[in-house]
Amino acid sequence: MGRIYQLDDGLSNMIAAGEVVENMASVVKELVENAIDAEAKNIDIYLADAGLSEIKVTDDGIGMSKEDLKMAIRRHATSKIRTSHDLYHIHTLGFRGEALPSIASVSHFDITSSEGNDGYHLFLLKGELKEEGKVAAKKGTNISVKYLFYNTPARLKHLKASHTELSYIVDYVQKIALSHPEISFKLINNQKILFQSSSTEDPLKVLAQIYPLDIIKNMVYFEAKDSYFNIRGYITKPMFTRSTRQHITVIANNRLIKNHRIVQAVKDGYDTYLPVGKNPIVFLEITLDPLLIDVNIHPQKLEVKFTEESTLRTLIRRTVKETLLKEELIPKVQKQEKSSNHSTQYSFDLKDQTKEQDDHLEEEQVEYQAKKDELVNQILKDRHRQTNDVQTNKPKETQKEEEKNALPRLEYIGQFMGTYLLAQSEEGLYMIDQHAAAERIRYERYIEKMSTPKIETYELIIPVTLDLSSQEVIALEDQLHQLEQFGIKAKDNQHQGIDITHVPTWFEQGYEGIYTEEMVSHLLDYKDLSIKSVVDHLAKELSCKHSIRANKYINQNEIDVLLKDLQHTKNPYTCPHGRPVIIHFTPHEIEKMFKRIMS
């Protein structure tokens, strides 16, 4: 008797569910993406107990006939592809064909759909059809998934806490709303509204439903294109960061995707603007030929592969960097307003609140949202006007553009704690971290010197000897040519170390041995990195170790030189490690602190 069997449909669907249905969020994802492909304009998601008891998705899309509805619950059935050619020209979100039968195999599955006349209803238990028939229904599709994983207790065991699972759903719905701002979404859990968006032409209005007012104020629009890709979106100024990359949203051809290399390209664009371990808030939309993207490499259609990916990463990196260079990035110290602490999500209960509480909360939400709407409309209006100026070749005042990108002219007025320089201008009071400022100046100077194709050198009268172990000398032998790219010439000292005979002219006198030792240690520690990466690591290390320290009082001449040099840096706002160099107190905020004005 043979040992290989053909699995029945029920068991096959349960196995497929292991790939497609990871948790409640993955069910919401499949159902919402089907609704989007069905041309829905309004999509509502209702949850009971974070979706564990019930997930219900309703839409006003084109609906399905009885025949299509019954076909949709069969494995490998789809309306999205017909031939292998279609796999490489995908314009929809759902196409794998396992989603509905897989979900139905591990739940109580109820679906009703209508093309505008009579509707048709199906009820499945463990993937088996139990009930069907005609029903009265509006155009569109309603799907209810109850008791998810009730027949697979091992899957239930591995679900996380309900609030964690709910956070995954909220995150997904917010991001899918960003990818399709033209659709209105509503997410409700246990009769509480968690997120709601209205149909709009610009994702900034959706971002305003997700993030607080202060962040929306500091979002900057960008766009760029090359022969393969068009990119556009919004980035936050570096003073607004998060500890995870979760807030970097990437959309490709209206599809929410994950691609760690693309996310890293965004971060690389921020370069030294970001503190170590922090991440920006970014919305990035990529438009490209479907032939240049493969979306069929992941069961949940999240991970994708790009053709010409290195070109795309370069475009993203350059665009983010150039966008930040055009902005004034001095953090402003502001008195915290009550409204800025409001939740960015709707969280009022639809039935349990008293009428007085409900009315008060609604008034606050309406007032706060009105402020955001007004701000968003003004931002979009300003951007539209700037676009028209560019298209009509309206001349710009070069001098004003240059002033915008530079620090204001500062009048030094004192030093605080031997660490912070105090200065003033017509715009208010400024505090400058003298160590961070010196780091930024030296970092850019070192980067420039070490990146020069031909570096001027001079010969040391007495060679500097670096004591290294024989193992280190051997490891360094293949990398001596890299030292020469930095303007350093060295020779083996009979495996007892190396003798430095020539150094760059930009080395400070007396630091030849220290600088060279730093370079050698970086080459040994980071031998797998490119020259550019080694230069960056090295410049940061040297700039930090040999800059003006905190708690050191410096004289007027040193201060004047420091402020002048800082004015001429490309990025005077952060040190090489992303910490602020300068912060700004506006006269308005200072007077509010002293109660001279009330608003």
N, C-alpha and C positions, 0 to 999 in steps of 0.2 A: 504493500500500500504506500502511495507517495506521501512525502512529508511536506510538500509545498501546496498551499491552499490559496484560492482566490478569496480575499476578504469581502464580506458583505458591505453594502453601502453604509450601514449604520456605524460599523467599526472603522471604516475608512474615513468617514466624516469626523469621528472623534479624534482620530490620529491627526487629521488635517487641522482640527481645532487647536491642537497643541502648538501648532506653528502660528496660526492666524489669531487665535483668541488667547492672549496672554493674561489679560485682566479686563476690568470693566471699561477702562479707557480705550482698549483696542476694539471692543464691541462698538462703543460710541463712534470711534473713528470710521469703522467700516460702514455703519449705517448712515452717518453724516455724509461721507464721500459718495455713497450711492445717491443720496438726495441731491447733492450738488450736480452729479452727472445727469440727474433727471430734470435739470433746469429749474430747480426750486428757487423761489425768490424769498421765501420765509421758511426757516428751519427751527423747530422748537425741540429741545431735549429735556425730558422730565425724568428725574431720578428719584428712587426711593431707597434710602439707606446707602447713599453713594453709588447706587446702581446694583448693589448685590441683591436686593429684593426685586427691583424692576428698573429697566431702562426702556424708555418710550421715546421714539423719534417720529415726529410728524412733519410732513412737508407738503407744499402746494405745487409739486412738480407735475410732469406730464402723465404720471401714473402708469399702470399696466393693465392689460386685458387679462381675462381669465386664463388664456393659454400661456401668456408670458409669465404670469404670476406663478403658475404651477411649474413652469420651466425654471424659474429663478431659484427654486429650492433644490434643484438637482445639481450634482457635482459637475464642475467644469462647464457650467452653462453661463454664458455672458452675452451681452448685446454690444460689447465694446470692441471685440476683434473677430475677424473672420479667417484671415490667413496669416502665415508667418510674416508677411510684409507688414501687417498691422502692429506686430510686436515692436517694430522700430520706428513707428510713426504714431505713438500714443499721445492722444490729446485729451484723455479723460483721466479720472483718478482711480477708478476701480476697474480691474480687468482680469484678476487671477481666477475668478470663478468658483472659489471654495468658500467664500465668506458666509453667505446665508445658510447653506446646509451645515457648515461647521458650527456656526452659532446655534442653530436649531438642535444640533445633536447633543448639546450640553445645557439645554434650558427648556422652559416652557415658551414656545415661540408662536406669536400671534401676528399675522400680517393681513392688512386690508389695503386694497388699492383700487383706484378708479381713474378712468380716462376722461371722466366728465359726465357720464351717464350713470348706469348702475355700477356699484362696486362689487368686488368679490373678496371673500374672506377665507383664510386658511389657518388652522391651528395644528401645530406639530408638537409632539411629545417625544423626547429622545430622538428627534429627527424623523419620526414616523408621522404621517398625516393622519390626524384623528377626526378633524371636522373640516367641512368646507361648504360654501354656499354663497348665494347672492345676498348683498346687504345694501342699505342706503348709505352712500358715502360721498363726500366732496371730492373734487379732482385732486389727486395726489396720493401719497402713500403714508400709512400709519403702521409702525412696527413696535410691538411690545415684546421685550425679552425679560422673562421672570425667572427668578431662582437660578441664576447663572451658576454653573458647575455643581448643581444639586446631585448629579449622578457621577461626579468625578471628585470625591472628597479630597484626594491628594492635591488637586489644583486649588481647592478652597484653603487648604492648610498653608499654602505658600503665598496667599494674598497678604498684603501689608495692612496696617491699621486703616480703618475706614477714612479718616481725614487725609491720610497719605494718598490712598487710591482716589479720593475725591479731588485732591490737588492735581493729579495727573489729568483728570478729565477737564478741569477748569483750564489748565495750561493748554491742552490740545484745542479746546473750543476757541479760546482767545486767539490762538495762532492760526487756526483755519479761518477765523473771521478776518484776520489780517490778509490771508491769501485770497480771500473772496470778499472784499469790502462791499461789493454790490449786492450781497445777500444779507438779510436781517437774521440774526441769531438770538436765541434766548435759551439760557440754561437755568434750570430750576432743580433744587434738591430738597426733598421733604417740604415742598411748598415755599421755599425761600429762593428768591432770585439771586443767582450768583454772578451772572454776566448777561448783558444785553447790548446788542449793537443794532444800528439802523443802517439801511442801505445808503451807501455813499460812494463818491467817485475817488476819494483819496484815503489811503490807509491811515493818515494822520488822525482822522476822526475816530478810527477804531482804536488807535494807540491811546487816544484821550479817554477811552472807556476802560483802559487797562492800567494806565499809570497816572500818578498824581500830577497836579498842576505844575509844580516846580520842575519836574522832569520834562513835561511837554514844552515848557518855556525854553528849555535848553537842548532841544532836539534840532539837529541841523540836517537839511535836505541835501542829497548828493545825487548825481547821475553821471554816467559816462558810457562809452561804447567803443568797441573795436570791430574788426571784421567778423568776429564770431559771436560776441556777446553784447547785450545791452544790460546795464545794471542801474538801479536806482534804489532810493530808500532814505532812511533816517538814522543818524547816529547821535548819541548823546555826547555832550562835552565831558571830558575825562573826570570832572569832579563828581559825576554821578555814576557809580559803579555797583556791581554785585559780586558776591563771592563765587558764584557758579556761572557757567556758560549758558545756562538755561534761557537767559534773556537775549541771546543772539538768535534771532529768527531768520531762517533762510528759506526763500521761496524760489522755486525754479519752474517756469511755465505754469504758474498758479498752483504748483504742488508743494506742500510742506515737506521739506527734506532734512536729512541729517548727513553731514559730510564734515568730518573733523578737520580736514585740510582746508576747506573753505572757511570754516570758523577761525582757524589759526591765521589765515590770510587777513581776516578782519582785524584780529588782535595785533598782527604784525604791522598793520597800517597805523595803529595807535603808537607803535614803537615805544618810546620812553615816556609817553604821556600818562601811561597807566601805572599805578602802584603795583608792586609785586604781588601776585596772587589775586588780583582784582580783574573783573571783566566788564566790558561796556554793555550798555543796552542798545541793541542795533536791530533794525529791520532792513533786510537786504532782499531785493527782488531781482531775479536773473531771468532774462528772456533770451531764448536761443532756439536754434533749429532742433526739432525732436531727434534728428539723427545724431546729434552731439551729446545725447544723454541716454543712459541705460537705466530705466527704472524697474527692471525686472530681475533684480539681484537679491531681493529681500522679501520674505513672506509677508511682512506688513507694509511693504512698499515705502519704507523710510529711507534706507541707505540707497544712494544712487552713485553712478560713475559717470564722469564727464570725459568726453574726448577733448583734447586741447586744454586739459585742466590747469597745466602750468601757466598758460596764457591767461586763463580766467583769474587765477590767484594773483598774478602780477597786476592785472587790471584793478582788482579789488584793493590790494595793498596800496597801490599808487593813488587811487581815488580817495580812499579814506585819509591817507596822509596829506594829500593836497587840500582836502576839505578842511581838515583841522588847522592847517597853516593859515587859512583865510580868516579864522575866527579869533576873537579875543577870548582867552581862556583863563583870565584871572578870577579865581573864586571870590564871590561877593558874600560877605558876612551879613546875614539878614536876621532880623527878629522873627522867630517862628510864629506864623499865623495859625489860628485855630483851624482854618479851612484846609491848610496844607497837611494836617494830620488826618483828615478824613480818609476813610477806606475808599479805595478806588473801585471796589466792587459793590454791587447792590447786595445787601444782606438783611433787608427787613423781612420779617415773617408775614406771610400773606393771610394768616388766620389767627395767630396766637397773640399778636400785639393788641393793646388797647387802642381805641380809635385816637385818643389824644397822643399816645406815643407814636403811632403810625403817621399821623398828620405832621407831627413835629419832625420826625425823621425824614419824611418825604419832602418837607419844606427845605431842610438842610441839603438833601441830595439835589433837589432841583436848583437851589441857589448855587451850590458848588459846581454842578454840571453846566449851569449857564455861564459861569466864569470860564470854564474850559472851552465851551463852544465858542464864546466870544474870542478867546485867544487863538483857537485853531483857525477860525475864519479870518482873523487878521494876518496870521502867518501865511495862509494860503493866498490871501489877497496880495501881500507883499511879494511872495514868490512869483505870482502871476505877473505883477508889474515889472519885476526884475527880468523875467523871461522876455517880456515884450521889449524892454530896453535893449537886451542883447540882440533880439531878432531885427530891431529897427536900427541897429548900429548906433544907438544913442551914446554920445561920448561920455566917458567917465572922468572924474577928476583924479588923475594919477596920484597927486599928493595926498588926497584924502584916503585913497586905498592903502597907501604905504603907512599912513598914520594909524589906520585901523589895525594893521597887523603888528605894530610895534607897541612897546610899553609907552605909557604917557611920560611926559617930561616931569621928573620927580625932583622935589626940593627936600634934601635930607634935613631932618629935624632932631634926630637922636638915636640912641641905641638902647635896647631893652634886654636885660639879663645877659649882656655880652654875647647875644646870639641873634637877635632880631633888629634889623635896621628899620627905623621909622621914617617915612617920607610922606609928603603931601603934594597934592595937585588940586586943580579946580574940581576934579571929580571925587575928591575925598581923601581918606587916610589909607596908607599902604604899609604893610609889614612885609619885610623881605628876610627870609632865612638866609643868613650870610653863608653858611656852609653849603646849603643846597644851591645857592646862586653860583658859588665858586665851582662846585661840582659840574653844573651845567656848562659853564664857560670852558672849563678844562676838557670836559668830555667832547664837546664839539671841536675844540682845537685839536685834540688827539685824533679824533676820527678823520679830520681833514688831513692832518700830517701823515697818518699811517695809510691813507687811501690814495696819496699822491703817487702817480705812476713812477716818477723818478725822484727818489728821495736824496737830498743832499746829505753827505756824510763827511766826517773828518776822522783822522787817525789819532788814536790815543798815544800819547808819548809813552805812558806805562800801561800795558794791557791790563784790563780788569779780569781777574781769575774768579770763576764761579766754581766752588767745590761741589761736585756732583758724584754720585756713586757710579761705579762702572756700568751698572745696568741702565742708569739714566743717560749716561753718555752714549751707550750703544743705541738706546731708543731714540736719541736725539739725532743720530747721524743722518738718518733719512730726511730729517726736517731742517737741517741747517740752511737749505736753500730758501725755506720759508722765512727764516730770520733775515736773510739777505733782502727779501721783499720789503722788510721793515727798515732797511738801511743798517743792519747789524752784521758785521763779519766776525766769525769766530773760528777757532781751530781747536782740534782735539789736543789735550795736554796729557798724552800718554795714559788715557783712561782714568786720570785722577781729577778730571774736571775739564772745563773749556776756558780758553783765553779769548777775551773780547778785544779785538784790535781796532775795529771801526764802529762808530755809532752815529745816529742821525744828528744833524745840527740842532734839531728842536729839543733834544734832551737837555734838561736843566743841569748846569754844572754842579757836580757833587752827587748827582743822582744817577750817574751812568750805570753803576753796578746794581742799584735798586731797580731801575727801570728794566734793565736787561734780565735780571733775575725774575721779575714779574712776567716778562714775555716768554722766557724759557719755561717757567712753571705752567703757563697757560697752554703752550704748545704740547707739553707732556700730558696735561690734564684733559685737554680738548682736542686730541689729535685726530678725532673723527669729524671735527667740524670744518666747515669751509673757512677760507681766509677771512671772508667778510664777517663770519660769526666770531672768529677769534679776535678780530679787530674790535668788535663791539664789546665782547667780554673784557678785553684788555683795557679799552678806553674807560669803561665803567670802573674797573678796579683801580686804575691809576688816578682817575679823577677824584675818587673817594678818599684814597689814602693820603693824597698830597694837596688837599684843598684847605682853605681857612676853616679851622675847627669852630665848633660851638663853644660858648663861654670864653671867647677870646676877644678882647677889646681891640679894635683896629682904628688907625688914625684917619683923619679927614682925607688925606691923599689916597690911601688904600680904598676908602669908601667910594671916592669919585671914580677911580679906575674900575672898581667892581661894577658900579651902576652903569658906567659907559660901556663896558664889555658885555654886560648882560643885555643892554639895549640892542646890541648887534648880533645876538645869537638867533638861530632859526626858531628855537623854542625856548623863550624866556620864562615859561610858565611852570615847568616841572623839572626836577633833577633827573639824572639818567635812570633812577629807580622809580620814577613816577610820583614822587612826593611833591607837594606844592612848593614853589619857590617864593611866590608872592600872593598875598590875599588883600582884598579891598573892602574897606568900610565906606559905604556911600554916606554923604552928609545927611541924606534923608533918614537912613537907618540909625545913624548916631543920634540925631535929634529925637527920633522916636524912643530910643533907649533912655534918653534923659527927660522924656515926657514933655518936650517942648512942642511937639505936634502929636496928634492922636492917630493919624492914618497916613 
